[in-house]
Protein backbone atom coordinates (compact mmCIF):
# COMPACT_ATOMS: atom_id res chain seq x y z
CA UNK A 1 0.00 0.00 0.00
CA UNK A 2 2.79 2.43 0.84
CA UNK A 3 4.47 1.98 -2.53
CA UNK A 4 1.19 2.75 -4.29
CA UNK A 5 0.92 6.00 -2.34
CA UNK A 6 4.33 7.28 -3.40
CA UNK A 7 4.76 9.13 -6.66
CA UNK A 8 7.75 7.37 -8.23
CA UNK A 9 8.95 10.56 -9.91
CA UNK A 10 9.24 12.40 -6.59
CA UNK A 11 10.03 9.42 -4.39
CA UNK A 12 13.45 8.93 -5.95
CA UNK A 13 14.61 12.52 -5.46
CA UNK A 14 18.12 11.70 -6.64
CA UNK A 15 18.76 9.39 -3.68
CA UNK A 16 20.59 6.11 -4.09
CA UNK A 17 18.62 2.91 -3.78
CA UNK A 18 19.95 2.08 -0.30
CA UNK A 19 18.68 5.40 1.08
CA UNK A 20 15.34 5.00 -0.68
CA UNK A 21 14.93 1.50 0.75
CA UNK A 22 15.85 2.76 4.21
CA UNK A 23 13.21 5.48 4.00
CA UNK A 24 10.65 3.00 2.71
CA UNK A 25 11.42 0.57 5.54
CA UNK A 26 11.09 3.37 8.12
CA UNK A 27 7.74 4.45 6.70
CA UNK A 28 6.37 0.90 6.47
CA UNK A 29 7.45 0.15 10.05
CA UNK A 30 5.79 3.31 11.36
CA UNK A 31 2.57 2.73 9.40
CA UNK A 32 2.39 -0.86 10.63
CA UNK A 33 2.80 0.32 14.23
CA UNK A 34 0.23 3.10 13.93
CA UNK A 35 -2.54 1.40 11.96
CA UNK A 36 -4.10 -2.04 12.38
CA UNK A 37 -3.44 -4.51 9.58
CA UNK A 38 -7.15 -4.92 8.89
CA UNK A 39 -7.45 -1.20 8.19
CA UNK A 40 -4.44 -1.26 5.88
CA UNK A 41 -5.79 -4.26 3.95
CA UNK A 42 -9.18 -2.74 3.21
CA UNK A 43 -9.51 0.92 4.20
CA UNK A 44 -12.62 2.95 3.48
CA UNK A 45 -12.17 6.34 1.81
CA UNK A 46 -11.62 8.30 5.04
CA UNK A 47 -9.15 5.73 6.37
CA UNK A 48 -7.27 5.73 3.07
CA UNK A 49 -7.02 9.51 3.25
CA UNK A 50 -5.73 9.35 6.84
CA UNK A 51 -3.12 6.74 5.97
CA UNK A 52 -2.08 8.60 2.83
CA UNK A 53 -1.61 11.83 4.78
CA UNK A 54 0.39 10.04 7.46
CA UNK A 55 2.59 8.34 4.85
CA UNK A 56 3.25 11.72 3.26
CA UNK A 57 4.28 13.17 6.60
CA UNK A 58 6.54 10.24 7.38
CA UNK A 59 8.21 10.39 3.97
CA UNK A 60 8.76 14.14 4.32
CA UNK A 61 10.28 13.69 7.78
CA UNK A 62 12.56 10.92 6.51
CA UNK A 63 13.73 13.07 3.57
CA UNK A 64 14.45 15.95 5.96
CA UNK A 65 16.43 13.62 8.23
CA UNK A 66 18.50 12.39 5.29
CA UNK A 67 19.21 15.93 4.14
CA UNK A 68 20.25 16.98 7.65
CA UNK A 69 22.79 14.20 8.09
RODREN-256465 format. One record per atom (N, C-alpha, C, O, CB): residue in one letter; x, z, y. Coordinates in steps of 0.1 Angstrom, whole numbers, padded with zeros to 4 digits, always signed. Each point is the difference from the previous one (the first is absolute). Glycine has a CB too. Layout:
<lovos>
aXZY
...
</lovos>
This chain:
<lovos>
x+0008+0000-0012
x-0008+0000+0012
x+0009+0000+0013
x-0003-0007+0009
x-0015+0019-0022
x+0028-0004+0013
x+0009+0000+0011
x+0006-0013+0004
x+0000-0004+0011
x+0005+0028-0017
x+0000-0031-0005
x+0006-0013+0003
x-0010-0010+0006
x+0003-0008+0009
x+0012+0012-0028
x-0028-0003+0015
x-0010-0009+0005
x-0003+0003+0015
x-0005-0008+0007
x-0005+0006-0030
x+0013+0015+0027
x-0003+0004+0014
x+0011-0004+0010
x-0002+0000+0012
x-0011+0018-0021
x+0025-0022+0003
x+0011-0003+0009
x+0001-0015+0002
x-0002-0008-0009
x+0014+0028+0000
x-0010-0024+0022
x+0002-0014+0003
x+0014-0003-0003
x+0009+0005+0006
x-0026-0004+0013
x+0019-0010-0029
x+0014-0003-0004
x+0009-0006+0011
x+0012+0002-0001
x-0022-0006-0021
x+0004-0002+0032
x+0009-0005+0011
x+0005+0011+0008
x+0011-0001+0006
x-0024-0020-0006
x+0006+0032+0002
x+0004+0011+0008
x+0007+0011-0009
x+0008+0008+0005
x-0026-0013+0012
x+0014+0006-0029
x+0005+0010-0009
x+0015-0001-0002
x+0007+0010-0002
x-0029-0009-0009
x+0027-0014+0011
x+0015-0001-0003
x+0008+0004+0012
x+0010+0007-0002
x-0016-0026-0013
x+0002+0015+0027
x+0007+0004+0012
x+0015-0001+0000
x+0007+0008+0007
x-0026+0007-0004
x+0025-0024-0011
x+0014-0001+0000
x+0007+0010-0008
x+0013+0001+0001
x-0015-0012+0021
x-0005+0020-0029
x+0007+0010-0008
x+0004-0005-0014
x-0007-0009-0005
x-0007+0026+0017
x+0024-0012-0017
x+0004-0004-0014
x-0010+0005-0010
x-0008+0009+0003
x+0032-0009+0004
x-0024-0005-0019
x-0010+0003-0010
x+0001+0015-0004
x-0011+0006-0003
x+0012-0030-0005
x+0010+0030+0008
x+0001+0014-0004
x-0007+0009+0010
x-0006+0010-0004
x+0028-0015-0007
x-0020+0002+0024
x-0007+0008+0010
x-0015-0002-0001
x-0008+0009+0001
x+0028-0011+0014
x-0024-0011-0017
x-0015-0003-0001
x-0006+0008-0012
x-0011+0005+0001
x+0015-0028+0009
x+0003+0023-0021
x-0005+0006-0012
x+0000+0016+0002
x-0009+0006-0005
x+0018-0025-0009
x+0000+0024+0021
x+0000+0014+0004
x-0012+0004+0008
x-0006+0010-0002
x+0031-0010+0001
x-0027-0008+0011
x-0012+0002+0009
x-0013-0001-0008
x-0009+0008+0001
x+0022-0017+0019
x-0014-0001-0029
x-0011-0002-0008
x-0003+0012-0009
x-0011+0005-0002
x+0015-0030+0003
x+0007+0030-0007
x-0001+0011-0009
x-0004+0013+0007
x-0009+0007-0005
x+0027-0017-0009
x-0013+0012+0026
x-0004+0011+0009
x-0015+0000+0003
x-0007+0010-0001
x+0030-0009+0011
x-0028-0013-0006
x-0014-0002+0004
x-0009+0002-0013
x-0010+0007+0001
x+0017-0023+0018
x-0003+0010-0030
x-0008+0002-0012
x-0001+0014-0004
x-0011+0005-0004
x+0017-0028-0003
x+0005+0030+0007
x+0001+0015-0004
x-0010+0008+0010
x-0008+0008-0005
x+0032-0011-0004
x-0023+0000+0022
x-0008+0008+0009
x-0015-0003-0002
x-0008+0009+0000
x+0027-0010+0017
x-0022-0012-0019
x-0014-0004-0002
x-0006+0006-0013
x-0011+0005+0000
x+0015-0026+0013
x+0004+0021-0023
x-0004+0006-0013
x-0002+0015+0002
x-0008+0006-0007
x+0020-0024-0006
x-0004+0025+0021
x-0002+0014+0002
x-0012+0003+0009
x-0007+0010-0003
x+0031-0007+0001
x-0027-0011+0011
x-0011+0002+0010
x-0014-0004-0004
x-0010+0005+0005
x+0028-0007+0012
x-0018-0008-0026
x-0013-0005-0004
x-0002+0000-0015
x+0010-0003-0007
x-0010-0012+0027
x-0012+0019-0025
x-0002+0000-0014
x+0001-0014-0006
x-0004-0010+0006
x-0011+0030-0004
x+0019-0021-0014
x+0002-0013-0007
x-0014-0008-0001
x+0000-0012+0001
x+0019+0022-0014
x-0029-0003+0011
x-0013-0006-0001
x-0004-0007+0013
x-0006-0011+0000
x-0001+0028-0017
x+0010-0011+0028
x-0002-0006+0013
x+0008-0013+0002
x-0005-0010+0005
x-0001+0033+0005
x+0019-0022-0014
x+0009-0011+0001
x-0004-0012-0009
x+0002-0011+0004
x+0016+0027+0003
x-0024-0013-0018
x-0004-0010-0010
x-0012-0008+0005
x-0001-0012-0002
x+0010+0025-0016
x-0019-0006+0024
x-0012-0007+0005
x-0005+0007+0012
x-0010+0006+0000
x+0004-0012-0024
x+0013+0003+0036
x-0005+0006+0012
x-0012-0008+0006
x-0002-0012-0002
x+0025+0020+0006
x-0032+0000+0003
x-0010-0007+0007
x+0006-0005+0014
x+0012+0002+0002
x-0031+0012-0013
x+0012-0020+0019
x+0005-0006+0012
x+0007+0011+0010
x+0011-0003+0005
x-0029-0015-0007
x+0011+0029+0003
x+0006+0010+0009
x+0013+0006-0006
x+0009+0002+0007
x-0033+0004+0001
x+0024-0003-0021
x+0012+0005-0007
x+0011-0010+0001
x+0011+0004+0002
x-0026+0009-0017
x+0012-0026+0013
x+0010-0010+0001
x+0006+0000+0014
x+0012-0001+0002
x-0024-0013-0019
x+0004+0015+0027
x+0005+0001+0014
x+0009+0012+0002
x+0010-0001+0007
x-0031-0011+0001
x+0017+0023-0013
x+0008+0012+0001
x+0013-0001-0006
x+0011+0004+0005
x-0032+0009-0004
x+0021-0018-0013
x+0013-0002-0008
x+0009-0010+0008
x+0012+0002+0001
x-0024+0003-0023
x+0006-0016+0026
x+0007-0011+0007
x+0007+0006+0013
x+0011-0003+0002
x-0027-0014-0011
x+0008+0025+0016
x+0006+0006+0012
x+0011+0009-0003
x+0010+0001+0007
x-0032-0003+0004
x+0020+0010-0022
x+0011+0010-0004
x+0012-0008-0004
x+0012+0004+0003
x-0029+0013-0010
x+0016-0027-0001
x+0011-0008-0005
x+0007-0006+0012
x+0013+0000+0001
x-0025-0006-0022
x+0005+0001+0031
x+0006-0005+0012
x+0009+0010+0007
x+0011-0003+0005
x-0030-0013-0002
x+0013+0028-0002
x+0008+0011+0007
x+0012+0004-0008
x+0011+0002+0006
x-0032+0006+0003
x+0020-0008-0022
x+0011+0004-0009
x+0011-0011+0001
x+0012+0003+0001
x-0027+0010-0016
x+0011-0025+0015
x+0010-0011+0001
x+0007+0000+0013
x+0012-0001+0001
x-0026-0013-0016
x+0007+0016+0026
x+0006+0001+0013
x+0009+0012+0001
x+0011-0002+0006
x-0031-0008+0004
x+0017+0021-0015
x+0009+0012+0000
x+0012-0003-0008
x+0011+0004+0004
x-0030+0011-0002
x+0018-0022-0014
x+0012-0003-0008
x+0009-0010+0007
x+0012+0002+0000
x-0026+0002-0020
x+0008-0014+0027
x+0008-0009+0008
x+0008+0007+0011
x+0011-0003+0002
x-0028-0016-0007
x+0010+0028+0012
x+0006+0008+0010
x+0012+0008-0005
x+0011+0000+0006
x-0033+0001+0007
x+0020+0005-0025
x+0010+0008-0006
x+0012-0008-0003
x+0012+0004+0001
x-0029+0012-0010
x+0015-0028+0003
x+0011-0009-0003
x+0008-0004+0012
x+0012-0001+0000
x-0025-0008-0020
x+0006+0006+0031
x+0006-0005+0012
x+0008+0012+0007
x+0009-0003+0008
x-0027-0015-0005
x+0014+0030-0005
x+0006+0012+0006
x+0013+0004-0008
x+0009+0007+0006
x-0031+0000+0003
x+0023-0011-0021
x+0012+0004-0008
x+0011-0010+0001
x+0011+0003-0006
x-0026+0009-0010
</lovos>
